[in-house]
Amino acid sequence: MSKTHVKNNIRAFRFQCDEMTQQQLADQVGVTRQTIVAIEKEKYSPSLEAAFKIAAAFGEPLDAVFRYEP
Amino acid sequence: MDMSFREKSAWGSLIAMGLFAYWFFPAAFDIADNSNDASELFFLSVGCIVGLIIIEVVYQSLVAATGSAESDERDALINLRSERNSGWVLAIGLFWLVGHIVAMSAVEALEPMGGLLIAVWILFTLTVSEFAKLASQVWYYRVDAG
């Protein structure tokens, strides 16, 4: 799976949230840590539900965390 | 390497399937081509399949015991894509086999295929398609992780 058109600021938001670990985020979202790694590296586009959960974990709206770049 | 449970599971199954094919098919094709002894092929098949099951059960139990056996949406997507690749391999293999059987009955110059040989080719096609599925899973997991 090549790079997706869905870009994100997950790394920055994790940093802002007291260096939240990928495992902590994965536990909150209900996915594996490897999936968070793939999303963060923009190699996998999460489902809408997972994207909302990630944004909610940071207390941010969806479009603050994810954006689409054609 | 940092791997999820599903990826470790795919690696184990891929290696087990490779070992099964390595041991089984040279002997099975030899039996089907030369001795044509159905009971010998049957016992070889049972032995290899039981061996494969034992290896899989032991390996998957060890992997499950060392971490959580959870899966998520990415695992499901990778599984779907891998199943699609496996389906293509299976379809191509079966069409080739059916075409070969039809050609043998249509062209007298071709040597007819025995029932045992056809059975071994069907097993071979099924094994290759399963191998393609597992290899695809490993590939998709590694590409994402890289």
Backbone of each chain as ProteinMPNN parsed JSONL, in Angstrom:
{"seq_chain_A": "MSKTHVKNNIRAFRFQCDEMTQQQLADQVGVTRQTIVAIEKEKYSPSLEAAFKIAAAFGEPLDAVFRYEP", "coords_chain_A": {"N_chain_A": [[0.852, -1.188, 0.0], [0.772, 2.088, -1.04], [1.702, 5.522, -0.275], [-0.971, 7.405, 1.134], [-3.626, 9.712, 0.176], [-4.61, 10.958, 2.301], [-3.651, 13.058, 4.703], [-2.042, 13.676, 7.901], [-1.854, 14.994, 11.31], [-0.998, 13.533, 13.439], [1.339, 12.854, 14.846], [2.206, 15.335, 15.837], [0.031, 16.044, 17.466], [0.128, 13.977, 19.32], [2.463, 14.618, 20.59], [1.714, 17.031, 21.76], [-0.082, 16.096, 23.609], [1.191, 15.348, 26.086], [3.282, 13.676, 25.14], [1.933, 11.337, 24.265], [1.885, 7.857, 23.88], [2.148, 5.648, 21.008], [0.952, 3.237, 21.55], [-0.802, 3.889, 23.636], [-2.575, 5.576, 22.284], [-3.521, 3.75, 20.41], [-4.865, 1.954, 22.088], [-6.941, 3.574, 22.998], [-8.322, 4.045, 20.65], [-8.918, 1.551, 19.759], [-7.509, -0.134, 18.058], [-4.645, -1.906, 16.644], [-1.229, -1.226, 17.67], [0.45, -1.233, 15.498], [-1.22, -0.477, 13.455], [-1.72, 2.188, 14.084], [0.853, 3.139, 13.668], [1.062, 2.758, 10.887], [-0.963, 4.501, 10.013], [-0.006, 6.956, 10.957], [2.32, 7.193, 9.463], [1.187, 7.671, 7.094], [0.531, 5.604, 5.38], [-1.636, 4.099, 5.421], [-5.071, 4.625, 5.141], [-7.312, 5.482, 7.597], [-10.52, 4.107, 8.639], [-13.608, 5.98, 8.601], [-14.775, 5.938, 11.112], [-12.608, 5.175, 12.779], [-10.971, 7.37, 12.333], [-12.503, 9.461, 13.451], [-12.434, 8.598, 16.106], [-9.713, 8.835, 16.67], [-9.346, 11.587, 16.433], [-11.047, 12.359, 18.522], [-9.665, 11.316, 20.667], [-7.637, 13.132, 20.936], [-9.096, 15.296, 21.554], [-9.906, 17.007, 19.559], [-11.359, 18.514, 16.562], [-12.253, 16.586, 13.625], [-11.152, 17.606, 11.204], [-8.966, 18.976, 12.066], [-7.082, 17.152, 12.62], [-6.922, 15.407, 10.436], [-6.474, 15.761, 6.886], [-7.291, 16.157, 3.418], [-5.269, 15.646, 0.648], [-5.13, 15.92, -2.652]], "CA_chain_A": [[0.0, 0.0, 0.0], [1.608, 3.274, -1.133], [1.24, 6.647, 0.546], [-2.356, 7.773, 0.852], [-3.876, 11.15, 0.011], [-5.099, 11.472, 3.593], [-2.506, 13.471, 5.524], [-2.474, 13.85, 9.294], [-0.954, 15.644, 12.269], [-1.073, 12.702, 14.645], [2.593, 12.954, 15.617], [2.202, 16.623, 16.551], [-0.969, 15.998, 18.533], [0.623, 13.077, 20.379], [3.464, 15.41, 21.321], [0.98, 18.003, 22.586], [-0.787, 15.37, 24.684], [2.2, 14.775, 26.994], [3.983, 12.565, 24.463], [1.103, 10.119, 24.282], [2.539, 6.816, 23.07], [1.308, 5.045, 19.955], [0.161, 2.177, 22.182], [-1.905, 4.532, 24.366], [-3.549, 6.013, 21.286], [-4.131, 2.539, 19.846], [-5.81, 1.425, 23.079], [-8.125, 4.448, 23.028], [-9.048, 3.949, 19.378], [-9.348, 0.161, 19.596], [-6.786, -0.777, 16.955], [-3.311, -2.313, 17.088], [-0.226, -0.164, 17.583], [0.985, -1.245, 14.124], [-2.145, 0.287, 12.61], [-1.438, 3.611, 14.358], [2.122, 3.435, 12.972], [0.766, 2.858, 9.447], [-1.748, 5.737, 9.794], [0.881, 8.1, 11.208], [3.246, 7.282, 8.321], [0.328, 7.943, 5.931], [0.544, 4.448, 4.478], [-2.951, 3.477, 5.528], [-6.145, 5.574, 5.461], [-8.229, 4.837, 8.544], [-11.953, 4.233, 8.372], [-14.162, 7.225, 9.156], [-14.987, 5.725, 12.546], [-11.306, 5.229, 13.458], [-10.489, 8.757, 12.243], [-13.224, 10.223, 14.483], [-11.942, 8.186, 17.423], [-8.371, 9.411, 16.853], [-9.547, 13.016, 16.706], [-11.649, 12.472, 19.855], [-8.621, 11.016, 21.66], [-6.884, 14.37, 21.122], [-10.036, 16.368, 21.872], [-9.874, 17.947, 18.428], [-12.258, 18.128, 15.471], [-11.645, 15.68, 12.636], [-10.348, 18.294, 10.188], [-7.712, 19.479, 12.644], [-6.129, 16.025, 12.645], [-6.784, 14.835, 9.084], [-6.836, 16.59, 5.735], [-7.149, 15.431, 2.146], [-4.42, 16.327, -0.345], [-5.171, 15.115, -3.891]], "C_chain_A": [[0.891, 1.243, 0.0], [1.025, 4.377, -0.257], [-0.166, 7.061, 0.149], [-2.466, 9.284, 0.636], [-4.391, 11.777, 1.306], [-3.886, 11.77, 4.477], [-2.985, 13.71, 6.958], [-1.408, 14.525, 10.141], [-0.884, 14.823, 13.562], [0.181, 12.849, 15.498], [2.604, 14.232, 16.458], [1.203, 16.6, 17.705], [-0.544, 15.049, 19.657], [1.635, 13.821, 21.254], [2.78, 16.395, 22.267], [0.278, 17.339, 23.768], [0.216, 14.634, 25.569], [2.901, 13.563, 26.391], [3.198, 11.259, 24.599], [1.771, 9.067, 23.388], [1.565, 6.279, 22.009], [0.423, 3.952, 20.553], [-1.024, 2.768, 22.942], [-2.994, 4.987, 23.395], [-4.282, 4.805, 20.694], [-5.177, 1.967, 20.797], [-7.094, 2.26, 23.113], [-8.984, 4.28, 21.779], [-9.595, 2.529, 19.158], [-8.753, -0.51, 18.37], [-5.421, -1.212, 17.494], [-2.338, -1.138, 16.939], [0.337, -0.075, 16.163], [0.078, -0.462, 13.172], [-1.951, 1.793, 12.83], [-0.141, 4.022, 13.643], [1.852, 3.658, 11.484], [-0.018, 4.137, 9.135], [-0.826, 6.952, 9.919], [1.866, 8.298, 10.056], [2.509, 7.527, 7.01], [0.408, 6.832, 4.886], [-0.785, 3.717, 4.519], [-3.97, 4.552, 5.896], [-7.114, 4.906, 6.415], [-9.671, 4.962, 8.084], [-12.434, 5.541, 9.012], [-14.317, 7.099, 10.67], [-13.655, 5.831, 13.316], [-10.759, 6.655, 13.442], [-11.177, 9.635, 13.292], [-12.705, 9.875, 15.874], [-10.556, 8.774, 17.714], [-8.493, 10.899, 17.202], [-10.108, 13.22, 18.12], [-10.61, 12.209, 20.94], [-7.765, 12.252, 21.943], [-7.783, 15.538, 21.53], [-10.095, 17.427, 20.797], [-10.933, 17.551, 17.395], [-11.502, 17.318, 14.417], [-10.696, 16.424, 11.687], [-9.097, 18.966, 10.754], [-6.645, 18.39, 12.603], [-5.869, 15.487, 11.239], [-7.136, 15.865, 8.029], [-6.576, 15.775, 4.464], [-6.316, 16.245, 1.177], [-4.381, 15.488, -1.618], [-3.812, 15.071, -4.594]], "O_chain_A": [[1.678, 1.44, 0.926], [0.005, 4.198, 0.408], [-0.51, 7.066, -1.033], [-1.519, 10.031, 0.881], [-4.582, 12.991, 1.383], [-3.193, 10.861, 4.935], [-4.173, 13.919, 7.2], [-0.241, 14.619, 9.761], [-0.728, 15.38, 14.649], [0.1, 12.957, 16.722], [2.964, 14.213, 17.636], [1.501, 17.083, 18.797], [-0.834, 15.306, 20.825], [1.66, 13.673, 22.476], [3.198, 16.576, 23.411], [0.073, 17.966, 24.807], [0.095, 13.426, 25.775], [3.088, 12.547, 27.061], [3.736, 10.226, 24.995], [2.174, 9.37, 22.265], [0.349, 6.438, 22.108], [-0.714, 3.76, 20.121], [-2.125, 2.218, 22.902], [-4.184, 4.805, 23.652], [-5.498, 4.833, 20.502], [-6.249, 1.545, 20.365], [-8.193, 1.72, 23.242], [-10.211, 4.361, 21.838], [-10.594, 2.334, 18.466], [-9.393, -1.339, 17.724], [-5.077, -0.93, 18.642], [-2.587, -0.192, 16.191], [0.661, 1.011, 15.681], [0.549, 0.14, 12.206], [-2.01, 2.577, 11.883], [-0.052, 5.115, 13.085], [2.346, 4.618, 10.891], [0.228, 4.783, 8.117], [-0.865, 7.86, 9.088], [2.208, 9.43, 9.712], [3.124, 7.586, 5.945], [0.358, 7.081, 3.681], [-1.02, 2.808, 3.723], [-3.764, 5.305, 6.848], [-7.686, 3.868, 6.083], [-10.004, 5.805, 7.252], [-11.75, 6.124, 9.852], [-14.026, 8.036, 11.414], [-13.579, 6.483, 14.358], [-10.153, 7.101, 14.416], [-10.528, 10.453, 13.945], [-12.554, 10.754, 16.722], [-10.259, 9.161, 18.845], [-7.846, 11.398, 18.122], [-9.695, 14.137, 18.83], [-10.666, 12.81, 22.012], [-7.234, 12.409, 23.042], [-7.299, 16.633, 21.816], [-10.308, 18.605, 21.084], [-11.358, 16.396, 17.35], [-10.275, 17.366, 14.336], [-9.595, 15.955, 11.397], [-8.264, 19.468, 9.999], [-5.45, 18.68, 12.558], [-4.736, 15.153, 10.895], [-7.983, 16.731, 8.245], [-5.766, 14.848, 4.443], [-6.623, 17.407, 0.914], [-3.69, 14.47, -1.673], [-3.68, 14.439, -5.643]]}, "seq_chain_B": "MDMSFREKSAWGSLIAMGLFAYWFFPAAFDIADNSNDASELFFLSVGCIVGLIIIEVVYQSLVAATGSAESDERDALINLRSERNSGWVLAIGLFWLVGHIVAMSAVEALEPMGGLLIAVWILFTLTVSEFAKLASQVWYYRVDAG", "coords_chain_B": {"N_chain_B": [[12.033, -7.21, 14.274], [9.082, -5.243, 14.31], [6.102, -6.583, 14.881], [2.603, -7.274, 14.468], [0.175, -9.467, 16.037], [-1.317, -10.735, 14.001], [0.375, -10.485, 11.804], [2.628, -11.95, 12.595], [1.39, -14.399, 12.754], [0.729, -14.816, 10.061], [3.287, -15.009, 8.922], [4.223, -17.378, 10.151], [2.378, -19.274, 9.178], [2.927, -19.081, 6.48], [5.564, -20.048, 6.301], [5.173, -22.634, 7.308], [3.433, -23.638, 5.368], [5.098, -23.533, 3.149], [7.05, -25.428, 3.897], [5.434, -27.702, 3.988], [4.698, -27.91, 1.27], [7.208, -28.31, 0.157], [7.963, -30.809, 1.186], [5.816, -32.455, 0.499], [4.908, -32.258, -2.292], [6.999, -33.042, -4.26], [7.227, -35.81, -3.66], [4.552, -36.606, -3.969], [3.957, -36.049, -6.685], [5.767, -37.776, -7.807], [4.738, -40.279, -7.008], [2.216, -40.159, -8.286], [3.012, -40.001, -10.942], [4.62, -42.262, -11.408], [4.355, -44.819, -9.669], [1.628, -44.775, -9.222], [0.049, -45.4, -7.02], [-2.648, -45.331, -5.066], [-3.142, -45.665, -2.323], [-0.662, -45.204, -1.179], [-0.292, -42.523, -1.802], [-2.43, -41.481, -0.366], [-1.693, -42.012, 2.348], [0.652, -40.54, 2.472], [-0.403, -37.974, 2.083], [-2.085, -37.717, 4.347], [-0.164, -37.906, 6.393], [1.479, -35.641, 5.877], [-0.411, -33.561, 6.079], [-1.302, -33.816, 8.728], [1.132, -33.289, 9.989], [1.474, -30.618, 9.176], [-0.717, -29.424, 10.465], [-0.041, -29.859, 13.163], [2.351, -28.359, 13.397], [1.294, -25.797, 12.858], [-0.6, -25.477, 14.955], [1.03, -25.546, 17.257], [2.782, -23.384, 16.743], [0.991, -21.167, 16.396], [-0.223, -21.148, 18.9], [1.937, -20.51, 20.54], [2.534, -17.945, 19.593], [0.155, -16.605, 20.182], [0.214, -16.802, 22.925], [2.254, -15.129, 23.638], [1.44, -12.558, 23.187], [-1.276, -10.2, 22.588], [-4.117, -11.449, 20.872], [-5.432, -9.774, 19.098], [-7.306, -8.178, 16.43], [-7.819, -5.76, 13.82], [-9.377, -3.131, 11.805], [-7.516, -2.712, 9.742], [-6.228, -5.152, 9.545], [-8.387, -6.64, 8.609], [-8.782, -5.45, 6.094], [-6.343, -6.024, 4.827], [-6.531, -8.769, 4.823], [-8.728, -9.131, 3.102], [-7.735, -8.112, 0.657], [-5.654, -9.889, 0.253], [-7.043, -12.273, 0.014], [-8.325, -11.797, -2.383], [-6.138, -11.755, -4.186], [-5.337, -14.39, -3.846], [-7.565, -15.699, -4.849], [-7.39, -15.059, -7.574], [-5.078, -16.474, -8.296], [-5.906, -19.077, -7.77], [-8.042, -19.307, -9.599], [-6.704, -19.004, -12.072], [-4.989, -21.228, -11.969], [-6.839, -23.382, -11.859], [-8.262, -23.005, -14.251], [-6.186, -23.426, -16.053], [-5.683, -26.125, -15.516], [-8.15, -27.349, -16.162], [-8.267, -26.649, -18.858], [-6.073, -28.081, -19.769], [-6.922, -30.694, -19.335], [-9.106, -30.831, -21.06], [-7.792, -30.363, -23.478], [-6.241, -32.657, -23.612], [-8.138, -34.621, -24.039], [-9.036, -33.851, -26.491], [-6.881, -33.8, -28.238], [-5.178, -36.341, -29.65], [-2.481, -36.918, -29.635], [-1.479, -36.067, -27.239], [-0.466, -37.221, -24.027], [-2.67, -38.925, -21.855], [-3.897, -37.717, -18.67], [-3.647, -39.212, -15.51], [-6.06, -40.088, -12.93], [-5.034, -39.75, -10.328], [-2.912, -38.032, -10.762], [-4.255, -35.757, -11.613], [-5.616, -35.16, -9.253], [-3.439, -34.524, -7.588], [-2.484, -32.275, -8.909], [-4.642, -30.553, -8.52], [-4.553, -30.269, -5.727], [-2.062, -29.048, -5.616], [-2.582, -26.617, -6.904], [-4.424, -25.494, -5.102], [-2.763, -25.246, -2.877], [-0.811, -23.474, -3.815], [-2.402, -21.215, -4.205], [-3.177, -20.65, -1.577], [-0.683, -20.146, -0.534], [-0.09, -17.854, -1.976], [-1.93, -16.123, -0.843], [-1.013, -15.921, 1.835], [1.571, -14.939, 1.398], [0.897, -12.501, 0.233], [-0.338, -11.252, 2.411], [1.825, -10.979, 4.2], [3.426, -9.328, 2.633], [1.797, -6.971, 2.357], [1.628, -6.191, 5.054], [4.349, -5.65, 5.612], [4.952, -3.631, 3.756], [3.364, -1.53, 4.656], [4.534, -1.125, 7.112], [7.048, -0.265, 6.576]], "CA_chain_B": [[10.944, -6.552, 13.543], [7.898, -4.948, 15.11], [4.993, -7.221, 14.162], [1.374, -7.548, 15.205], [-0.148, -10.898, 16.129], [-1.757, -11.242, 12.687], [1.521, -10.594, 10.909], [3.408, -13.121, 13.04], [0.6, -15.57, 12.38], [0.873, -14.996, 8.61], [4.658, -15.496, 8.678], [4.284, -18.781, 10.566], [1.61, -20.1, 8.241], [3.644, -19.059, 5.198], [6.712, -20.965, 6.403], [4.632, -23.998, 7.457], [2.902, -24.037, 4.063], [6.262, -23.764, 2.297], [7.637, -26.717, 4.288], [4.482, -28.732, 3.549], [4.827, -28.057, -0.186], [8.556, -28.837, -0.122], [8.006, -32.234, 1.487], [4.713, -33.234, -0.065], [4.667, -32.316, -3.744], [7.912, -33.896, -5.033], [6.859, -37.216, -3.438], [3.209, -36.854, -4.506], [4.048, -36.104, -8.155], [6.501, -39.003, -8.128], [3.778, -41.389, -6.871], [1.183, -40.052, -9.323], [3.622, -40.221, -12.26], [5.261, -43.571, -11.573], [3.72, -46.014, -9.095], [0.174, -44.615, -9.323], [-0.498, -46.14, -5.886], [-3.54, -44.394, -4.368], [-3.013, -45.772, -0.862], [0.599, -44.544, -0.813], [-0.558, -41.082, -1.864], [-3.336, -41.165, 0.74], [-0.95, -41.965, 3.61], [1.564, -39.39, 2.384], [-1.225, -36.771, 2.282], [-2.501, -37.658, 5.753], [1.027, -37.615, 7.191], [1.906, -34.248, 5.682], [-1.433, -32.639, 6.585], [-1.234, -33.875, 10.199], [2.348, -32.55, 10.342], [1.19, -29.19, 8.988], [-1.636, -28.997, 11.53], [0.703, -29.825, 14.437], [3.244, -27.182, 13.352], [0.46, -24.592, 12.941], [-1.198, -25.355, 16.296], [2.093, -25.201, 18.212], [3.275, -22.031, 16.468], [-0.042, -20.151, 16.659], [-0.42, -21.094, 20.344], [3.064, -19.76, 21.101], [2.388, -16.527, 19.227], [-0.991, -16.059, 20.928], [0.568, -16.749, 24.343], [3.228, -14.064, 23.894], [0.86, -11.236, 22.951], [-2.73, -10.247, 22.43], [-4.533, -11.974, 19.556], [-6.446, -8.859, 18.579], [-7.192, -7.745, 15.042], [-8.593, -4.533, 13.623], [-9.855, -2.874, 10.438], [-6.414, -2.864, 8.781], [-6.072, -6.605, 9.353], [-9.501, -7.092, 7.764], [-8.528, -4.981, 4.726], [-5.221, -6.805, 4.287], [-7.053, -10.11, 4.572], [-9.567, -9.074, 1.896], [-6.854, -7.947, -0.52], [-4.904, -11.136, 0.076], [-8.007, -13.268, -0.482], [-8.536, -11.482, -3.805], [-4.96, -12.262, -4.913], [-5.395, -15.849, -3.779], [-8.633, -16.105, -5.77], [-6.86, -14.987, -8.941], [-4.138, -17.593, -8.487], [-6.704, -20.303, -7.821], [-8.79, -19.323, -10.862], [-5.759, -19.254, -13.173], [-4.533, -22.614, -11.85], [-7.909, -24.317, -12.209], [-8.519, -22.872, -15.694], [-5.083, -24.102, -16.737], [-5.862, -27.567, -15.359], [-9.311, -27.749, -16.971], [-7.84, -26.529, -20.258], [-5.155, -29.187, -20.041], [-7.721, -31.935, -19.414], [-9.888, -30.75, -22.3], [-6.856, -30.516, -24.598], [-5.812, -34.068, -23.675], [-9.196, -35.439, -24.627], [-9.264, -33.415, -27.87], [-5.701, -34.074, -29.068], [-4.764, -37.723, -29.375], [-1.025, -36.992, -29.455], [-1.123, -35.78, -25.837], [-0.607, -38.351, -23.101], [-3.744, -38.613, -20.907], [-3.508, -37.532, -17.265], [-4.355, -40.13, -14.626], [-6.876, -39.472, -11.881], [-4.185, -39.344, -9.197], [-2.132, -36.857, -11.159], [-5.191, -34.615, -11.586], [-5.846, -34.832, -7.837], [-2.247, -33.846, -7.057], [-2.432, -30.923, -9.503], [-5.653, -29.736, -7.83], [-3.968, -29.941, -4.413], [-0.966, -28.109, -5.853], [-3.193, -25.315, -7.189], [-4.973, -24.983, -3.835], [-1.639, -24.868, -2.017], [-0.185, -22.254, -4.357], [-3.294, -20.074, -3.947], [-3.06, -20.341, -0.148], [0.646, -19.551, -0.379], [-0.196, -16.487, -2.51], [-2.67, -15.339, 0.156], [-0.136, -15.654, 2.984], [2.655, -14.064, 0.925], [0.302, -11.17, 0.07], [-0.53, -10.677, 3.742], [3.138, -10.57, 4.701], [3.853, -8.188, 1.803], [1.039, -5.762, 2.726], [2.038, -5.77, 6.412], [5.7, -5.087, 5.563], [4.937, -2.36, 2.998], [2.803, -0.526, 5.563], [5.402, -0.901, 8.265], [8.346, 0.254, 6.135]], "C_chain_B": [[9.734, -6.38, 14.454], [6.666, -5.485, 14.364], [3.786, -7.411, 15.066], [1.144, -9.06, 15.233], [-0.492, -11.465, 14.766], [-0.583, -11.403, 11.727], [2.402, -11.786, 11.291], [2.712, -14.405, 12.616], [0.766, -15.871, 10.885], [2.258, -15.54, 8.264], [4.764, -16.987, 8.997], [3.573, -19.695, 9.587], [2.312, -20.188, 6.89], [4.803, -20.064, 5.221], [6.22, -22.414, 6.509], [4.113, -24.519, 6.115], [4.037, -24.333, 3.083], [6.915, -25.112, 2.596], [6.76, -27.871, 3.822], [4.661, -28.995, 2.048], [6.155, -28.7, -0.554], [8.619, -30.348, 0.109], [6.993, -33.034, 0.669], [4.766, -33.38, -1.593], [5.694, -33.12, -4.553], [7.544, -35.376, -4.903], [5.508, -37.536, -4.084], [3.234, -36.947, -6.031], [4.778, -37.376, -8.601], [5.557, -40.213, -8.064], [2.774, -41.358, -8.027], [1.736, -40.361, -10.717], [4.078, -41.659, -12.472], [4.458, -44.745, -11.007], [2.201, -45.974, -9.212], [-0.561, -45.388, -8.217], [-1.325, -45.171, -5.018], [-3.357, -44.457, -2.861], [-1.723, -45.089, -0.383], [0.416, -43.019, -0.79], [-1.447, -40.647, -0.7], [-2.551, -41.027, 2.047], [0.065, -40.82, 3.623], [0.798, -38.089, 2.674], [-1.607, -36.621, 3.747], [-1.314, -37.277, 6.632], [1.435, -36.153, 7.096], [0.885, -33.263, 6.26], [-1.447, -32.641, 8.113], [0.002, -33.109, 10.686], [2.131, -31.051, 10.251], [0.303, -28.658, 10.116], [-0.898, -28.881, 12.866], [1.614, -28.587, 14.488], [2.441, -25.899, 13.555], [-0.085, -24.39, 14.359], [-0.142, -24.912, 17.307], [2.527, -23.749, 18.008], [2.246, -20.961, 16.835], [-0.301, -20.029, 18.155], [0.694, -20.287, 20.999], [2.927, -18.268, 20.825], [1.266, -15.885, 20.036], [-0.639, -15.892, 22.406], [1.5, -15.578, 24.65], [2.667, -12.667, 23.628], [-0.632, -11.348, 22.757], [-3.089, -10.642, 20.992], [-5.595, -11.076, 18.935], [-6.237, -8.589, 17.088], [-8.079, -6.525, 14.862], [-8.938, -4.355, 12.145], [-8.751, -3.046, 9.391], [-6.148, -4.34, 8.509], [-7.153, -7.127, 8.409], [-9.272, -6.687, 6.31], [-7.407, -5.79, 4.068], [-5.685, -8.216, 3.955], [-7.892, -10.142, 3.292], [-8.72, -8.978, 0.633], [-6.091, -9.242, -0.816], [-5.803, -12.236, -0.463], [-8.254, -13.056, -1.981], [-7.364, -12.011, -4.641], [-4.977, -13.78, -4.98], [-6.441, -16.389, -4.758], [-8.168, -16.093, -7.214], [-5.947, -16.17, -9.236], [-4.913, -18.902, -8.625], [-7.446, -20.419, -9.159], [-7.871, -19.646, -12.036], [-5.312, -20.722, -13.157], [-5.603, -23.602, -12.289], [-8.258, -24.229, -13.697], [-7.434, -23.569, -16.506], [-5.294, -25.619, -16.693], [-7.03, -28.076, -16.213], [-8.958, -27.7, -18.458], [-6.953, -27.678, -20.679], [-5.943, -30.493, -20.216], [-8.521, -31.965, -20.71], [-8.972, -30.981, -23.502], [-6.431, -31.972, -24.749], [-6.874, -34.953, -24.315], [-9.42, -35.088, -26.097], [-8.106, -33.794, -28.793], [-5.152, -35.452, -28.711], [-3.271, -37.84, -29.092], [-0.611, -36.754, -27.998], [-1.381, -37.001, -24.966], [-1.698, -38.03, -22.08], [-3.226, -38.546, -19.467], [-4.292, -38.52, -16.413], [-5.132, -39.381, -13.554], [-6.044, -38.969, -10.717], [-3.404, -38.079, -9.523], [-3.013, -35.6, -11.157], [-5.433, -34.173, -10.141], [-4.656, -34.078, -7.247], [-2.132, -32.431, -7.629], [-3.462, -30.004, -8.849], [-5.133, -29.314, -6.451], [-2.857, -28.901, -4.559], [-1.517, -26.697, -6.097], [-3.752, -24.679, -5.914], [-3.85, -24.488, -2.919], [-0.986, -23.575, -2.5], [-1.074, -21.039, -4.088], [-3.254, -19.678, -2.474], [-1.722, -19.667, 0.137], [0.621, -18.092, -0.862], [-0.918, -15.582, -1.511], [-1.746, -14.945, 1.315], [1.005, -14.715, 2.593], [2.139, -12.637, 0.74], [0.13, -10.494, 1.419], [0.79, -10.145, 4.284], [3.625, -9.326, 3.952], [3.127, -6.906, 2.23], [1.434, -5.265, 4.122], [3.402, -5.089, 6.377], [5.746, -3.748, 4.847], [4.404, -1.236, 3.882], [3.783, -0.139, 6.668], [6.7, -0.196, 7.886], [8.473, 1.75, 6.182]], "O_chain_B": [[9.409, -7.254, 15.257], [6.243, -4.921, 13.354], [3.917, -7.673, 16.262], [1.826, -9.823, 14.548], [-0.025, -12.544, 14.402], [-0.547, -12.342, 10.932], [2.862, -12.534, 10.427], [3.348, -15.365, 12.181], [0.922, -17.026, 10.49], [2.39, -16.424, 7.416], [5.322, -17.76, 8.218], [4.086, -20.749, 9.211], [2.297, -21.232, 6.237], [4.992, -20.83, 4.276], [6.779, -23.312, 5.879], [4.321, -25.68, 5.765], [3.95, -25.266, 2.284], [7.289, -25.848, 1.682], [7.255, -28.884, 3.328], [4.763, -30.142, 1.613], [6.225, -29.53, -1.461], [9.242, -31.077, -0.662], [7.277, -34.141, 0.211], [4.679, -34.49, -2.119], [5.291, -33.832, -5.473], [7.545, -36.112, -5.89], [5.334, -38.602, -4.674], [2.599, -37.83, -6.607], [4.451, -37.97, -9.629], [5.572, -41.066, -8.952], [2.51, -42.378, -8.664], [1.033, -40.909, -11.566], [3.945, -42.21, -13.565], [3.94, -45.567, -11.762], [1.556, -47.019, -9.292], [-1.635, -45.949, -8.437], [-0.774, -44.311, -4.332], [-3.407, -43.429, -2.186], [-1.698, -44.474, 0.683], [0.898, -42.329, 0.109], [-1.246, -39.58, -0.12], [-2.719, -40.046, 2.773], [0.305, -40.206, 4.663], [1.277, -37.222, 3.405], [-1.475, -35.542, 4.325], [-1.438, -36.425, 7.512], [1.705, -35.507, 8.108], [1.26, -32.253, 6.856], [-1.589, -31.585, 8.73], [-0.067, -32.373, 11.67], [2.548, -30.3, 11.132], [0.547, -27.577, 10.653], [-1.103, -27.923, 13.612], [1.646, -27.866, 15.485], [2.841, -25.022, 14.319], [-0.042, -23.285, 14.899], [-0.385, -24.016, 18.116], [2.629, -22.98, 18.965], [2.572, -19.976, 17.497], [-0.572, -18.931, 18.643], [0.444, -19.482, 21.896], [3.17, -17.436, 21.698], [1.404, -14.761, 20.518], [-1.12, -14.97, 23.065], [1.539, -15.089, 25.779], [3.375, -11.681, 23.832], [-1.192, -12.444, 22.759], [-2.442, -10.218, 20.034], [-6.544, -11.56, 18.319], [-5.137, -8.752, 16.561], [-8.986, -6.286, 15.659], [-8.814, -5.28, 11.343], [-9.024, -3.481, 8.272], [-5.874, -4.728, 7.373], [-6.884, -7.945, 7.528], [-9.53, -7.471, 5.397], [-7.509, -6.186, 2.907], [-5.288, -8.789, 2.941], [-7.778, -11.072, 2.494], [-8.966, -9.686, -0.344], [-5.912, -9.631, -1.97], [-5.382, -13.038, -1.296], [-8.376, -14.015, -2.744], [-7.571, -12.64, -5.679], [-4.678, -14.38, -6.013], [-6.224, -17.409, -5.412], [-8.499, -16.988, -7.991], [-6.036, -16.788, -10.297], [-4.612, -19.728, -9.487], [-7.476, -21.486, -9.772], [-8.213, -20.462, -12.892], [-5.264, -21.374, -14.2], [-5.31, -24.555, -13.012], [-8.519, -25.249, -14.335], [-7.716, -24.216, -17.515], [-5.112, -26.311, -17.695], [-6.917, -29.095, -16.895], [-9.31, -28.603, -19.218], [-7.059, -28.189, -21.794], [-5.669, -31.286, -21.117], [-8.602, -32.997, -21.377], [-9.328, -31.705, -24.432], [-6.276, -32.468, -25.864], [-6.563, -35.903, -25.034], [-9.926, -35.906, -26.864], [-8.309, -34.075, -29.974], [-4.714, -35.681, -27.583], [-2.84, -38.756, -28.39], [0.462, -37.18, -27.573], [-2.369, -37.714, -25.137], [-1.662, -36.954, -21.484], [-2.262, -39.217, -19.099], [-5.504, -38.646, -16.59], [-4.896, -38.2, -13.304], [-6.306, -37.895, -10.176], [-3.253, -37.184, -8.691], [-2.575, -34.522, -10.752], [-5.453, -32.98, -9.839], [-4.831, -33.115, -6.5], [-1.734, -31.502, -6.926], [-3.198, -28.819, -8.644], [-5.257, -28.153, -6.058], [-2.726, -27.995, -3.736], [-0.993, -25.715, -5.572], [-3.577, -23.484, -5.676], [-3.973, -23.448, -2.273], [-0.651, -22.697, -1.705], [-0.572, -19.958, -3.778], [-3.294, -18.49, -2.156], [-1.638, -18.74, 0.942], [1.224, -17.212, -0.246], [-0.56, -14.415, -1.352], [-1.705, -13.784, 1.722], [1.366, -13.814, 3.35], [2.843, -11.675, 1.047], [0.415, -9.305, 1.564], [0.87, -9.015, 4.765], [4.164, -8.396, 4.553], [3.765, -5.873, 2.441], [1.559, -4.061, 4.343], [3.6, -4.066, 7.033], [6.47, -2.84, 5.254], [4.929, -0.122, 3.862], [3.846, 1.014, 7.094], [7.372, 0.393, 8.733], [9.523, 2.292, 5.834]]}, "name": "protein", "num_of_chains": 2, "seq": "MSKTHVKNNIRAFRFQCDEMTQQQLADQVGVTRQTIVAIEKEKYSPSLEAAFKIAAAFGEPLDAVFRYEPMDMSFREKSAWGSLIAMGLFAYWFFPAAFDIADNSNDASELFFLSVGCIVGLIIIEVVYQSLVAATGSAESDERDALINLRSERNSGWVLAIGLFWLVGHIVAMSAVEALEPMGGLLIAVWILFTLTVSEFAKLASQVWYYRVDAG"}
